[in-house]
Amino acid sequence: MNRGVHMEFSVENENCVLQGTVEGCGPVLLLIHGVACDRTHFREAARYLSPYYSVVTYDRRGYSDSKTGENASFSARVQAEDAVRILDYLGCGSAAVAASSAGGIVALEMAQRFPERVSRLFLHEIPLAADAAVQEELDRWHREMAKAAANRNIAKAMSLLVRAMGGYARDAQPVAPDQQVRNLENLKIFLYHEMDEFLAYGRGRKVYLPMPCVIASGEMDRSGLFSLHAPETAQSLGCRYLRVPGYHNYASDLPYSYAVTLLGVLRSMN
């Protein structure tokens, strides 16, 4: 792709039309967002990365512009297939993949089911348990979230999510009101379609990664559920661990720093 390319695309897969964006030039870098957000989570970071990569962002199925039909699946399996269909559409055999939060579960499934399509992985604060004790912590949070979901108390669920994230950068750019509305709607996708599988992803299975992988967490995020045990998670997966600036929403809070960090990590894995 040529320098300066900006392209919107639509890709169909299993009862969903995925909407995404390609920004920049060079080899493909696929960015996968987490919960209560969409591809705009990476918008500014993609701008900084675009001179070096063809940066691909997309709304995961059911999130924002990626609409699903009735009875659509939201499993990690089908979402890994979504990512591969996007690479197929772009004519890309293998891509570097960076994922945040629950998007990391999609990236892990993609890396295991389609290892030939993933050259390198960067995973930031993913909800994967390294051992039984960590899984118990995830399970407790899961029960709280499930109770809020059962009561249709989405505001409570958002509060629980922010607590698990360990805080946020108070000097980050404010989220526009229309995006806040989308984020609340997107949280429902996680609560009612993804949460049960994603928060138990590491239970009773060996996650094996045949490609280089770095797992990171924010240096300001010292109490968040997804940050506390990141070093152990990295060790359990045989990955390098990296402490990075910021909190859970690193890519959107500090997009330039995220881009610089990601470029350095990907170069170190060449």
C-alpha positions as CSV (number, residue, x, y, z in Angstrom):
1,M,0.0,0.0,0.0
2,N,1.2,3.5,-0.8
3,R,2.2,6.1,1.8
4,G,-0.7,8.2,2.9
5,V,-3.4,5.6,2.1
6,H,-6.7,5.9,4.0
7,M,-9.3,3.3,3.2
8,E,-12.5,2.2,4.8
9,F,-13.6,-1.4,4.2
10,S,-16.4,-3.9,4.9
11,V,-15.8,-7.6,5.2
12,E,-18.5,-10.2,5.7
13,N,-18.1,-13.3,7.9
14,E,-20.6,-15.6,9.7
15,N,-23.6,-13.4,10.0
16,C,-21.7,-10.1,10.5
17,V,-20.5,-7.2,8.4
18,L,-17.2,-6.0,9.8
19,Q,-16.3,-2.3,9.3
20,G,-12.7,-1.2,9.4
21,T,-10.0,1.2,8.4
22,V,-6.6,1.0,6.8
23,E,-4.2,3.8,7.5
24,G,-0.7,4.2,6.1
25,C,1.8,2.1,4.1
26,G,4.1,-0.9,4.6
27,P,3.5,-4.3,6.1
28,V,0.2,-4.9,7.8
29,L,-0.2,-4.3,11.5
30,L,-3.6,-5.4,12.9
31,L,-4.9,-3.7,16.0
32,I,-7.7,-5.4,18.0
33,H,-9.6,-3.4,20.6
34,G,-11.0,-4.5,23.9
35,V,-14.3,-3.8,25.8
36,A,-16.5,-0.7,25.9
37,C,-14.7,0.9,22.9
38,D,-14.2,0.4,19.2
39,R,-11.6,1.0,16.5
40,T,-11.4,4.7,17.5
41,H,-9.5,3.4,20.6
42,F,-6.5,3.3,18.2
43,R,-7.3,6.2,16.0
44,E,-4.5,8.6,17.1
45,A,-2.0,5.8,17.6
46,A,-2.6,4.6,14.1
47,R,-1.8,8.0,12.8
48,Y,1.7,7.8,14.4
49,L,2.2,4.2,13.2
50,S,1.0,4.8,9.6
51,P,4.4,5.9,8.1
52,Y,5.8,2.5,9.0
53,Y,2.8,0.1,8.7
54,S,-0.5,-0.3,6.9
55,V,-2.4,-0.1,10.2
56,V,-5.7,-2.0,10.2
57,T,-8.3,-1.2,12.8
58,Y,-11.9,-2.6,12.9
59,D,-14.9,-2.7,15.1
60,R,-15.2,-6.2,16.5
61,R,-18.5,-8.0,15.7
62,G,-21.4,-6.3,17.3
63,Y,-19.3,-3.3,18.3
64,S,-20.3,0.1,16.9
65,D,-20.4,-0.2,13.1
66,S,-19.9,-3.9,12.8
67,K,-23.5,-5.1,12.8
68,T,-24.5,-8.7,13.4
69,G,-27.5,-10.6,12.2
70,E,-29.9,-12.6,14.5
71,N,-28.3,-15.4,16.4
72,A,-24.8,-14.4,15.4
73,S,-21.9,-16.0,17.3
74,F,-19.5,-13.9,19.4
75,S,-17.1,-16.7,20.3
76,A,-13.4,-16.3,20.3
77,R,-13.3,-18.8,17.5
78,V,-15.5,-16.9,15.1
79,Q,-13.8,-13.6,16.1
80,A,-10.4,-15.1,15.2
81,E,-11.9,-16.0,11.9
82,D,-13.1,-12.4,11.5
83,A,-9.6,-11.2,11.8
84,V,-8.3,-13.7,9.2
85,R,-11.1,-12.7,6.8
86,I,-9.9,-9.1,7.1
87,L,-6.3,-10.2,6.3
88,D,-7.7,-12.2,3.3
89,Y,-9.5,-9.2,2.0
90,L,-6.4,-7.1,2.2
91,G,-4.3,-9.8,0.5
92,C,-2.1,-10.2,3.5
93,G,-0.6,-13.6,4.3
94,S,0.8,-12.8,7.7
95,A,0.5,-9.7,9.9
96,A,1.9,-8.3,13.2
97,V,-1.0,-8.2,15.7
98,A,-1.3,-5.9,18.7
99,A,-4.3,-6.2,21.0
100,S,-5.6,-4.5,24.1
101,S,-7.6,-6.0,27.0
102,A,-10.3,-8.5,25.9
103,G,-9.1,-8.0,22.3
104,G,-6.1,-10.1,23.5
105,I,-8.4,-13.2,23.8
106,V,-9.2,-12.8,20.1
107,A,-5.5,-12.4,19.2
108,L,-4.6,-15.5,21.3
109,E,-7.3,-17.6,19.5
110,M,-6.1,-16.2,16.2
111,A,-2.5,-17.1,17.0
112,Q,-3.4,-20.7,18.0
113,R,-5.9,-21.5,15.2
114,F,-4.1,-19.6,12.4
115,P,-0.4,-19.3,13.5
116,E,0.7,-18.9,9.9
117,R,-1.2,-15.6,9.8
118,V,0.4,-14.0,12.9
119,S,4.1,-13.0,12.7
120,R,4.4,-11.2,16.0
121,L,2.2,-10.4,19.0
122,F,1.9,-7.5,21.4
123,L,-0.7,-8.0,24.1
124,H,-1.5,-5.2,26.6
125,E,-3.3,-6.1,29.9
126,I,-5.2,-9.1,28.7
127,P,-7.7,-10.9,31.0
128,L,-5.9,-14.3,30.9
129,A,-5.2,-16.1,34.2
130,A,-1.7,-17.5,34.7
131,D,-2.8,-19.9,37.5
132,A,-5.8,-21.0,39.6
133,A,-5.4,-18.2,42.1
134,V,-5.6,-15.5,39.4
135,Q,-8.5,-17.3,37.8
136,E,-10.3,-17.1,41.2
137,E,-9.8,-13.3,41.1
138,L,-11.2,-13.2,37.6
139,D,-14.1,-15.4,38.6
140,R,-15.0,-13.1,41.5
141,W,-15.0,-10.1,39.2
142,H,-17.0,-12.1,36.7
143,R,-19.7,-12.8,39.3
144,E,-20.0,-9.1,40.1
145,M,-20.2,-8.2,36.4
146,A,-22.8,-11.0,35.8
147,K,-25.0,-9.7,38.6
148,A,-24.9,-6.2,37.2
149,A,-25.7,-7.5,33.8
150,A,-28.6,-9.6,35.1
151,N,-30.1,-6.5,36.7
152,R,-29.6,-4.6,33.5
153,N,-27.4,-2.1,35.5
154,I,-25.0,-1.2,32.8
155,A,-23.7,1.9,34.7
156,K,-22.7,-0.5,37.6
157,A,-21.0,-2.8,35.2
158,M,-19.0,0.1,33.7
159,S,-18.0,1.1,37.3
160,L,-16.8,-2.4,37.9
161,L,-14.9,-2.4,34.7
162,V,-13.1,0.9,35.5
163,R,-12.2,-0.5,38.9
164,A,-10.7,-3.6,37.3
165,M,-8.8,-1.4,34.9
166,G,-7.0,0.2,37.9
167,G,-7.9,3.8,36.9
168,Y,-7.4,6.0,34.0
169,A,-5.2,8.9,32.9
170,R,-6.9,12.1,34.1
171,D,-5.1,14.3,31.6
172,A,-6.2,12.1,28.6
173,Q,-8.4,13.6,26.0
174,P,-12.1,13.5,27.1
175,V,-14.4,11.0,25.3
176,A,-17.0,12.8,23.2
177,P,-20.6,12.3,24.4
178,D,-21.6,10.3,21.3
179,Q,-18.7,8.0,21.8
180,Q,-19.6,7.5,25.4
181,V,-23.0,6.3,24.3
182,R,-21.4,3.9,21.9
183,N,-19.1,2.6,24.6
184,L,-22.0,1.8,26.9
185,E,-23.7,-0.1,24.1
186,N,-20.4,-1.9,23.3
187,L,-20.1,-2.9,26.9
188,K,-23.4,-4.8,26.5
189,I,-21.8,-7.0,23.8
190,F,-19.1,-8.1,26.3
191,L,-21.6,-8.6,29.1
192,Y,-24.2,-10.6,27.2
193,H,-22.2,-12.3,24.5
194,E,-18.4,-12.5,25.3
195,M,-17.8,-12.4,29.1
196,D,-18.5,-16.0,30.1
197,E,-16.1,-17.4,27.5
198,F,-13.4,-14.7,27.5
199,L,-13.0,-14.6,31.3
200,A,-12.5,-18.4,31.5
201,Y,-10.3,-18.6,28.4
202,G,-7.2,-19.9,30.2
203,R,-9.0,-22.4,32.4
204,G,-8.2,-26.1,31.7
205,R,-6.2,-25.5,28.6
206,K,-2.7,-24.9,27.5
207,V,-2.2,-21.7,25.5
208,Y,0.7,-22.2,23.1
209,L,2.2,-19.4,21.1
210,P,4.6,-20.4,18.3
211,M,5.4,-16.8,17.4
212,P,7.3,-14.1,19.3
213,C,5.1,-12.4,21.9
214,V,5.4,-9.5,24.4
215,I,2.9,-9.0,27.2
216,A,2.7,-5.5,28.7
217,S,1.1,-3.7,31.5
218,G,1.0,0.0,32.5
219,E,3.4,1.3,35.2
220,M,0.6,3.6,36.5
221,D,-1.8,0.7,36.7
222,R,-0.6,-0.9,39.9
223,S,-3.9,-2.2,41.3
224,G,-5.9,-3.2,38.2
225,L,-7.0,-6.8,37.8
226,F,-5.5,-7.0,34.3
227,S,-2.2,-5.6,35.3
228,L,-1.3,-7.1,38.6
229,H,-0.5,-10.6,37.3
230,A,0.8,-9.7,33.8
231,P,4.4,-10.8,34.6
232,E,3.1,-14.2,35.7
233,T,0.9,-14.4,32.6
234,A,3.9,-13.7,30.4
235,Q,5.9,-16.3,32.1
236,S,3.2,-18.9,31.7
237,L,3.0,-18.2,28.0
238,G,6.8,-18.1,27.5
239,C,6.6,-14.5,26.5
240,R,8.7,-11.4,27.3
241,Y,7.1,-9.1,29.9
242,L,7.3,-5.3,29.4
243,R,6.2,-2.5,31.8
244,V,5.0,0.4,29.7
245,P,3.7,3.9,30.6
246,G,0.2,4.7,31.6
247,Y,-2.9,2.8,32.5
248,H,-5.2,0.2,31.0
249,N,-6.2,2.5,28.1
250,Y,-2.6,3.0,27.0
251,A,-3.3,3.3,23.3
252,S,-6.0,5.9,23.6
253,D,-4.6,7.8,26.7
254,L,-1.0,8.1,25.4
255,P,-1.2,7.4,21.7
256,Y,2.3,8.7,20.8
257,S,3.9,6.7,23.6
258,Y,1.9,3.6,22.6
259,A,3.1,4.0,19.0
260,V,6.7,4.4,19.9
261,T,6.6,1.5,22.3
262,L,4.9,-0.8,19.8
263,L,7.4,0.2,17.0
264,G,10.3,-0.7,19.3
265,V,8.7,-4.0,20.4
266,L,8.0,-5.1,16.8
267,R,11.5,-4.2,15.7
268,S,13.0,-6.2,18.6
269,M,11.1,-9.2,17.3
270,N,12.3,-9.0,13.7
